[in-house]
Amino acid sequence: MRGAIVHVEHLERPQNLPRDSIESYRIPSILDFARTRLHTGSESPNTYFVGRALRDSKDRTFEHDFIKVVNTTSSAATAAFQLGAAECKVAMDDLKASQMVAYMRSLAGHALRNHRQYFSAAFNLNTPLIDDLNLDAEGKPTIITEQIAIGRRGIELAALGGFDKVTWDGASDTYPSQCIILQLGFQNALELVHRAHSVGLTTYMSAGFKFAQIHDAVVSGVDGIGIGGAQILRYMDGRTGMHGPYTEEFIDKISVARDNAANSIRGRGVLLLARLDQMHFEGSLTAAEEEIREPLYQALYNVNEDDIHAIIEDSPLLWASWPSRKMANVPGRLVPAASFATRSRSSAPARASWLTARSAGRTSSRALRTSSRRTTSTASTRTRSASTGSPSAATTASPSQAALDSLALGSSSRC
């Protein structure tokens, strides 16, 4: 995605308390969010942070708290959506896997929003995930601690929960945070994004981004990254941690770094992969298009620019991997001339033959393409194979789905 999103949250770490004692990212004042919407208007989307699930009962029992927590949180999200929020981000910390799914399904079904307004599930990669939907040999919940494993399971849970977007957060008890790309590594980041796109989810990463990591984020294919004040957009006292004036002049520099990465061979390749993954989820790829998806992913994973370039040039979806020609005429855009030189190699007959090949399947896929990714989210359409990383054509819900049904909470879904 291109452009900037203005995110609103309450950020505070009083006396450097650990995250298990206080939520450092919390829901902001709805009045502050309304003011932000007023000032940004149509210039930029705004997103709203909801945070962790509330607790009501003295014994903090999820089933006892559930109705009040869902009604309270969905009301807060509805207020933000009605003010024009593009997204409400809900943290999954402190919940078991079955609780996450029940919570997400109910929020998705109770909040008032339109088809362009997303719910995002935020998974902290430094917080162990208790997976009671996958039991171990002794019948006990699996404890997932490895970052990449938490990221993979987060994709599956977000899809099961009927959310639209998955967020991976790398924050820990240290401040400022180490960049999540450095924590994961480029290849793991690419894998997570590829998996998420293949099941129809939008993606986002946050924690510790600086200018040097923008390139790796872009070529991983992630749809958005969080760049906070402590790293780039605010002056900060290195001794006290206190924030100073904003450095808004860096926003243009961030955009240039993003555009340069997007116009590289790897950037163009991952854009094509993202398009293929989305169309795979929609069921609108032809057999020929499906065949190039895995080789392109492997070329990107292994940083093989020769293979990436060859696939781009031979792809029937070449037009989808072109950077916008308009960028060449935008003052201040540092776009390498070589990235534009290859665009004219796709001939009109080649594009015409692709259109002819796709016309036969257009009628059958029209319903899928027009319904968009925000149609009913079910376990069978979005579940992926954890062992192979490839989408399952007719995968059913987890064998432990009874754990969800036992909550007697229903599985609200919304068209």
N, C-alpha and C positions, 0 to 999 in steps of 0.2 A: 504494500500500500504506500501511497505517496502523501506527503503533507504532515501536519502536526495535529495531535489530539490534546486538548487541555483536560487533564485529569484532576479531580478534586478529592482530597482525603485529608484526614487529620493525622499528622505525623508527629509523634512525640516519643522520646525515650527518656523519661525522667530518671535522673540519677543512674543512668545506664542499667536499669532493671532488665533482667532477662525476659525473653519473649513469653516464657511460660508463666510469668508473673503479671505481665501487662501486654496488651496488644499494641505494638508500636505503630501499626497502621490501623486507624479506626474510622468509623463513619463520620463524615463531616456534618456541620450544621446545614440543614436544608435552606436556611436563609443565605448562608455563604454560597451554596450552590446556585440559588436563584440569582444572586448578584453576578456570579460568574457567567451564567447563561445570558444575563442582560448585557454584559460587556462583550462577550464573544459573539453573540448573535449567530448569524449564518456563516461567519468567517472560519469557524472551526468546530468540530464535534466536541462535546463534553462527556466525560465518563465519571461515574459516581462509585465510590468505594463503600461497600456495605460491611465487609469484614466478617469476623467469626460469628458463629451461631450464638445467640443469647442463651443465658441460663436463667431459669425461673424458680424451680423447686429447690428446697434446701439440700436434698440429696443429689441434685444435678442429674436426675434420671431423664434420659432423652425422651422416652415415651411419655412421661408426665409433662415435660416442658413443651412437647411438640406443637400442640394446637396454638398456644399463645405465641410461641416463637415464630411459627410460619405466618400467622396473621399479622404480627407486628412487623416482621421483616418484609413481607410482601407489600404491606402498606407503605413502608419507607421507600421501597423500590418503585412502587406505583407513583408516589409523589415526585420522585426524581424523573421517572419516565414522562409524566405529564408536564414537567417543566422542560422537556426536550432532551433528556439524557439519551445518548446513543447506546450506553451500556451501563449495567450495574454489575460490579464485581463482588462475588461472594467467596469468602475464604472457607476452605474445607478443613482447616486445622481443628484438632481435638474431636473429630468425628470418626467413627468406624465406617468402613466401606458401605455397609447396608444403610447406615444412617445418612451418609452423604447422598446416596441415590434417592432415598425417600424424601429428604429435605429438598433436593433439587427438583424432583418431580412436582412436589407441592408448590414450591415457589413459582415454577414455570407455569403452573395451572392457575395460580391465584393473583398474580400481578397483572395489572392492566397496562398493555403496551401494544404497539403496532409491529408489523412484520420486520421493520428495520431496526428495532430496538432489541439489543442482545442481553442475555444473561451470561456471565462469564464465571467459570469455576476456577478458583485460584488454589494451586497446590504448591506448598512450600517444600522444596526438595531437600531441605535440611531437617524436616520433621518426620519421624517414622510414621508409616501408614499402617494401621491395623486393618487387615483385610479379612473380615469375617464372612465374606462370600466365597473365599478359597481357603478351606481348612487344611491343616497339615495332617500327617499320618495319625496323630493322636486325637484328631477332631477339634483341635484348637485353632483360633484365627492365626493367619500368617502375618508375621511382622516384617514389613518391607522397609529396609533402611538404605539400600543403594539408590543413589540419585536417579540414575537412568531407569531403574525399575519403578520408582515412584512416579516418574514422568510418564512411563508407558501405561501404568495402571490408572493414572489420572485421566488419560485420554479415554480409556474404556469406561470409567465411571462417569465422566462428563457426558459421554454419549448415552449411556444407560439412563442418566438423569434428565435427559432432554434439554440440556443447555446448548448454547450456540457456539461457545468459545471456551478454549482451555488456556489457562495462564500458568506458566511455571515461574515460581519466585525463588530466588537464591539468597534471600535475606537470612541472616543469622544473628547471633548476639554481638557480633563485632560491628563497629561502625567507623567509617563507611563500609559497605559490603564489598566483597570481592565480586567481580563481574561473573554473572551466571554462565557466560560463554566459556570463561576460563575454568569455572568449576566443572562444567559438563564436558568440554572439548567440542570442537566443531562437528566432528562426525556424529556424536550423540545428539547434538542439537539438530542437525539435518535429519536424523532418523525420526526424532520426535515430531518435527514439523511434517515430514512426509506421512507418518502414520496418522496424524490428526487430520490433515487435509483429505486423506483417503476415506475418512469416515464423515466428512462434511463439516468439520469444526474449523473455525478461525483460530489463529494462534497468537500468543503474546508472551514475551519474556521480560523479566525485570530483575534488577539488582546490579548495581555497580558499573553501569555502562559509562565508558569514556570514549573519546574520539577514536582511539586505536581499535576498539572492538566493534565499531559500527559496520565495518566491511564484512567481518565474519558473520555478524547477525543477518545482514542483507543476503549474503550468499547461502545462508542456511534456509532461506525461504520464509522465515517467520514474518507474520503479517504486521507486527508492531513490537516496539521495544519501549521500555520505560527509562527515560533519562531524567534523573532527579537533580535537585538543587545542589546537593553536596558534591557531585562529581563534575558537573559542567555548568549548570545554569545559575549557580549562586557562588559568591565568594564565601569561603569558609575559613575560620580561624583553626589552623591545624592543631593548636594547643588545647583550646577550650571546646572546639566543635561547634561554636556559635556561628550562625549563618549571617551573611551580610547582604549587600545589594545584589539584585539580579544582574545577570550578564546576558540580556536578551539578544545582544549582537551575535551570540554564538548559535542562535537558532538557524540562521542562514548557512552558517558553516556546517552544521549538522546535516542540513538538506543537501548541500553539495557533496558531502562524504557519502550520503545515502545514494545519491544519483550516480556518482562515479562508480560505486560498487554495482549498482543495478545495470550499468552499461558495459560492465566487463563480460567476458565470455561466461564466467561462472554465474554472474548475475542474470544474464539472458537465459542460461540453461535452467537455473532454478525457477525462473518465471514460467518457463515452458512446463517444468515438472509440476508446479503448483496448478497450472491450468489442466494438465492431464489428470492430476489427482482429483480435482474438483469434478471433472467430467466423468471420471471413474465412479465417484460416489453417486452422481446423477444417473449413471447407467447409460450415458450418451456417447461413449467412445466406440469407434469401430474396432474391429479386430486388429487392423494394421496399426492404429493409434495405440492400442493397449500393448502391443508388442514392444514399443519403444520406451514404455514407461520405466520398466525395471532397468534396462541398460543405461538409461539416462540417469537414474538414481545412483547406480553403481559408479558411473563416471564422475558424478558430482561428489560422491562419498570418497572416492580415491583421488580427487582433485586432478583428474586426467583431462586437461583442457583440449587436447587433440580430439579425444572421443566426444567431448561435449560439443565442440565446434562441428564435428562431422554429423552428429545427431541433429543439431539445430538446422544445419543446411539441408539435410535430407528430410526433415520433418514436414508432414503435411500441415502441421499447425505452426509453421514458421512465423506467420503473421502474429501469432500470439506472443512470440518471444522478442518481437521488435521493441526496443525502447521508443518512446514517442519522438517523432522527428522534430516536434516543436521545441524540444529541449535544446537543440542545436542553436536556436536563435535567442535563447534566454540569456541576458547579460549575467555574468558571474558564475555560470554553470561550467565547471571544469570537466568537460566531456571529451575523452580521447577521440581524436579524429578517426582512428582505426576502427572504433566500435561502430561507426556509421558506414564504413566502406563496404562491409559485408552485407548490407541490407538489400542491395539491388540484385543479389545473386538468385533470388527466387523468382522464376519466370512466371508470367501470367498464365501460360498453359499449365504449369505445375499446380498453381492455385486453383485453376479451373477444374483440373482432374480431381483434386481433393474435394471440391464442392460437389462434383458429380458422384463421387464415391459415397459421400455422406448423405446424399439426397434420398437414397433408398431407406435409410434408417431414421430419417427426420420425423416421419409421421408417428412411428411407434414411440419415439423418445420425447415427443412434444410435451406430453403431460408432465413428464419428469422435469424437463427443462423449465417449464413455466411455473411449476409449483415451488421452486427454490428450495434452499436448504432448510427453510423454517417450517416445513411440513412436519407432520407428527413424527417425533423421534422415538423409535422403539429399539429394544435390545436386538431384534433380529436384523434390522437394516444397518445398524451402526457398529455392531460388535466385531472386533478384529481378532485374528488368531495370534495369541501371544507367543506361540512357539516359532512361527515362521515369519511373522510381521506382515503377512499378506492378508487382504480383506477376505472374510468368509462370505461365500455367496448366499448361504442360507443358515447362518449361525443362530442358534437359539440362545436364550438367556442363560446365565450362569446356573449350574446345577444346584447352587445354594440359593436360588431365587426364593425358596420357601422362607428364608430368613427375612426377606422383604415383606412377603405376604403376611407373615406372622404379626407384623406391626399393624396390620389392618388399616393401612393409611391410604391405600389406593395408589394408582399410578396416573395422576392427572397428566394429560397431554393436550396440546393446543395446536390447532391449525392456524 
